[in-house]
Amino acid sequence: MHHALILHPESRCDAVARIDVEVKRSGRMHVLLEYRVEGIIADLRLPVPSAPTRSDELWQHTCFEAFVRAGNGDPYFEFNFAPSMQWAAYRFDGYRAGMSPAQGINPPRISMKTDASSVVLQAMLALDGLTDFSGDGPLRLGLAAVIEETNGRKSWWALAHPPGRPDFHHRDCFALEVPRI
C-alpha cells in the first residue's frame, strides 16, 4: 500500500512534487519500505552511493526515515537510510529519551535507483532480533524524509505532523498501523 508523505507546513521544497512510501510485509518481522521521490532530481543534494555502512547524523542531509514502535508502548526505534547507502538504527526508551544505538539489528538491505524525475530507495528491515518487538500486537510506523536541495534548503516530510516545528519522534507521527502476519 502506498502512503503519501506530507510537506511540513513551515517547509518549502521547490524540487519535489511528491514523496510516497510503499510498505510491504515479508514474513512476520520483515518490512520492505520503498520511498519514491518525484520532481526535479537534479535540484536535490544526493550523496554519491558507497558501501553500505552504519553511520550517525544522516538526517543532516537527504535521508529517509522510519520510526517503529510495538503497539502503543513507549520504546521505539529510529532507522535512517541515506542515498549513499549508509544507515543508522537507534533505540529510544520513550519520547526522545534514552537514545542508544540499536543492538541485535541486522543491517538493512538498501538499494537505490535514480533518473531525471525520480529517486527510489528501498530498505528491507529485519526486526526479529529486537526484543521490544516480541509478541503479536501491531507495529506503529512513522515514515519520514529530510530533503536537501542543491541550494542548501531543507524540507521535512512525514505521514503526519504534530503542531509546531518538525518532530518525527512525536506520537502523532506514528500514523500507520501495520498488523503482524
C-alpha positions in Angstrom: 0.0 0.0 0.0 1.3 3.5 -0.9 1.3 6.3 1.7 1.9 9.9 0.8 4.3 12.0 2.9 3.2 15.5 3.6 5.4 18.5 3.4 5.7 20.2 6.8 3.6 23.4 6.7 6.7 25.6 7.7 8.9 23.9 5.0 9.4 24.8 1.4 10.7 22.5 -1.3 10.8 23.6 -5.0 12.5 20.4 -6.3 10.0 17.8 -5.0 6.5 17.3 -6.3 5.6 14.3 -4.1 7.0 11.6 -1.9 5.3 8.2 -1.5 6.3 5.3 0.6 5.1 1.7 -0.1 5.1 -0.6 2.8 5.2 -4.4 2.3 5.4 -7.2 4.9 7.7 -10.0 4.1 7.2 -12.5 6.9 6.2 -11.8 10.5 9.1 -9.4 11.3 10.3 -8.1 8.0 9.2 -4.9 6.4 10.1 -3.6 3.0 10.0 0.2 2.6 10.1 1.8 -0.8 10.5 5.6 -0.8 9.7 7.3 -4.1 10.6 10.9 -4.6 9.2 12.6 -7.8 10.4 16.0 -9.0 13.4 17.7 -10.4 16.1 15.3 -9.1 19.0 17.4 -10.4 18.0 20.0 -7.8 18.4 17.6 -4.9 21.6 17.2 -3.0 22.2 13.4 -3.1 25.4 11.9 -1.8 27.3 9.5 -4.0 26.4 5.9 -3.3 29.1 3.9 -1.4 29.4 0.7 0.5 26.5 0.2 3.0 27.8 1.1 6.4 26.4 2.2 9.7 26.8 5.9 10.3 25.4 8.7 12.5 23.8 12.1 11.7 22.5 11.0 8.3 19.4 13.2 9.0 21.6 16.3 8.4 21.3 15.8 4.6 18.8 14.0 2.3 17.7 11.0 4.3 14.7 8.6 4.6 13.5 7.6 8.0 11.3 5.0 9.7 10.2 5.1 13.3 8.9 1.8 14.6 7.0 1.1 17.9 5.3 -2.1 19.1 1.7 -1.1 19.6 1.3 1.8 22.0 4.4 1.1 24.1 6.9 3.7 24.9 10.2 2.2 23.5 10.7 2.8 19.8 13.3 2.6 17.1 14.5 5.1 14.6 16.0 3.9 11.3 17.8 6.2 8.8 18.6 5.4 5.2 20.7 7.7 3.1 21.0 7.7 -0.7 24.7 7.0 0.0 23.6 3.5 1.2 24.7 4.5 4.8 22.2 3.6 7.5 21.6 4.1 11.2 19.4 2.5 13.9 18.7 3.8 17.3 16.6 2.7 20.2 14.7 5.1 22.5 13.2 4.3 25.9 10.5 6.9 25.3 9.9 10.2 23.6 13.4 11.5 22.7 14.7 9.8 25.9 17.3 7.1 26.5 18.7 7.1 22.9 21.3 4.3 22.2 22.5 2.5 19.1 20.0 -0.3 18.4 21.5 -3.7 19.2 20.5 -7.0 17.7 19.6 -5.4 14.4 20.6 -7.0 11.1 21.9 -4.3 8.6 19.0 -3.2 6.4 19.3 -4.2 2.7 19.3 -0.9 0.8 19.0 -0.3 -2.9 18.5 2.9 -4.9 17.6 3.9 -8.4 17.7 7.5 -9.8 16.6 9.1 -13.0 15.8 12.7 -14.1 12.4 12.7 -12.4 12.6 10.2 -9.6 14.6 8.7 -6.8 13.6 5.3 -5.4 15.2 4.0 -2.3 14.3 0.5 -1.0 15.2 -0.7 2.5 14.4 -4.1 3.9 14.2 -4.2 7.7 14.5 -7.4 9.7 13.1 -6.6 13.1 13.2 -10.1 14.6 16.4 -9.5 16.5 14.9 -6.6 18.5 13.5 -7.8 21.9 11.0 -4.8 22.1 9.0 -6.4 19.2 8.3 -9.7 20.8 4.6 -10.5 20.9 1.8 -10.4 18.5 0.4 -6.9 18.5 0.6 -4.5 15.6 3.5 -2.3 14.8 3.1 1.5 14.6 5.2 3.2 11.9 6.2 6.8 11.4 7.6 7.3 7.9 9.5 10.5 7.0 12.1 12.1 4.9 14.5 15.0 5.1 15.2 16.5 1.7 18.1 18.8 1.0 18.1 20.8 -2.2 21.3 21.9 -4.0 20.6 25.5 -2.8 21.1 24.2 0.8 17.4 24.5 1.8 16.0 21.5 3.8 12.4 20.3 4.0 10.7 17.8 6.3 8.1 15.3 5.1 6.1 12.8 7.1 2.8 10.8 7.2 1.5 13.3 9.8 3.0 16.3 11.6 2.2 17.5 15.2 1.7 21.2 15.7 4.9 23.3 15.8 8.2 22.6 14.3 9.1 19.3 12.6 9.3 16.5 15.1 9.3 13.0 13.6 9.7 11.5 17.2 6.2 12.8 18.3 3.5 10.2 18.8 1.3 11.9 16.2 3.9 10.9 13.5 3.4 7.1 14.2 0.4 7.3 12.0 0.5 3.9 10.3 -0.6 0.7 12.0 0.8 -2.5 10.4 -0.7 -5.8 11.7 1.7 -8.6 12.2 1.4 -11.6 9.9 
